[in-house]
Amino acid sequence: MGVVGLDIPAEPGMPLEDIATPALIIDLDAFERNVETLRQFITANGIRHRAHAKTHKSADIARYQMEKGGACGVCCQKVSEAQALIAAGIKDVLVSNQVIDKRQIAHLAEMARDARVIVCVDDAANVDALSEAAQKFGTTIECLVEIDVGSGRCGVEWGAPTTALAGKIAQSRGLKFSGLQAYQGSAQHKHTAVERKALIDVAIDQVRQTVAMLDAEGLPCDIIGGAGSGSYELETASSIYNELQCGSYIFMDADYGRVLDGNGKPKSDFENALFILTTVMSKTKPGLAICDAGLKVQSVDSGPPVVFDREDLEFMKCSDEHGVINDPADSLALGDKLKLIPGHCDPTCNIHDYYVGVRGDVVECLWPVTARGRAY
């Protein structure tokens, strides 16, 4: 057999030690357990899950979440991301973001010919633009009014402003008012359970009051969505949310590892399933090792990665192509392979072209990052 080309990091059947590094690898057993854990949760609680594909941007993973994990569809953050997944066969997509560019709106309307397309809105003029495009393409775009429930980003004020915007959508040709987007993103990585609950309680109260106002106006909500991997149990317990939007649960990352449960211990709902496989490429200085995982293969906005299953090692810092590992016992040798838990999984995944799916120590599959770089 010839040498595997470096346009791909690995091929099925290859031992883990032969994967070209740095590479993004998935422990398939842990990944499947994570998907099954949430499937059991949504089944037991009678709630839908619209899996957030911004985490992985992969059609293969999205299909698995829908076929095996009980997901009703997926969320995307950008039109081009949604377009790539729809082209790959995903037929129920929420763009959980505002779309205001005319060309992107046109693509959104056109995509609705091939899939259920839903989008978030928080502006009356945007409703007019979406309506015009939907009529032009002869399609229907479903709309969720986004409420700012505390993140301080997009979204209108809860209550009357939300109700007014929902009424405008319902009266606009080519559009359908389908409900509310109420995601408290800033709660997801609050490290204590008390902090998370305080933020989500406020969001739940605002959503509950808004839904009552919408009902009074004859504007029922098919979707009341939000909830991430850090707070999904709280939104579910509210009995007002009917769709979760968990994304990171399939992989987890180092920052989620710092999120604590009600007993002050690390939450253990899900396992680390995503790793950067890296190789020690230089060992010339006592107490240090240099690996090949630098800034070009990971996001460090939430802190550096953690060396998996090696409490004796600490990833200290990185530059473009290199990572510096504190190795006080000089236990590492040139060529050693290490697994790093990324600091933040979502932007790390967007850097890579492929996931290498590994079962045990053998490569089982290679999944393209379908919507890699699709940020528009």
SULURCOR-V61730 format. One record per run of one state. SS is the DSSP state (a for helix, b for strand, c for the rest). FROM is the first residue (numbers start at 0). LEN is the number of residues. If there is no record, write none. Layout:
# SULURCOR-V61730
<<SS FROM LEN> <SS FROM LEN>>
This chain:
# SULURCOR-V61730
<<c 0 14> <b 14 1> <a 15 3> <c 18 4> <b 22 5> <a 27 18> <c 45 2> <b 47 5> <c 52 6> <a 58 9> <c 67 5> <b 72 4> <c 76 2> <a 78 9> <c 87 4> <b 91 4> <c 95 6> <a 101 10> <c 111 4> <b 115 6> <c 121 2> <a 123 14> <c 137 3> <b 140 7> <c 147 8> <b 155 1> <c 156 3> <a 159 11> <c 170 4> <b 174 7> <c 181 3> <a 184 3> <c 187 5> <a 192 24> <c 216 6> <b 222 4> <c 226 5> <a 231 6> <c 237 5> <b 242 2> <c 244 3> <a 247 3> <c 250 5> <a 255 3> <c 258 1> <b 259 1> <c 260 5> <b 265 1> <c 266 7> <b 273 9> <c 282 5> <b 287 4> <c 291 3> <a 294 3> <c 297 8> <b 305 2> <c 307 6> <b 313 5> <c 318 4> <b 322 4> <c 326 10> <b 336 5> <c 341 3> <a 344 5> <c 349 4> <b 353 6> <c 359 2> <b 361 7> <c 368 8>>
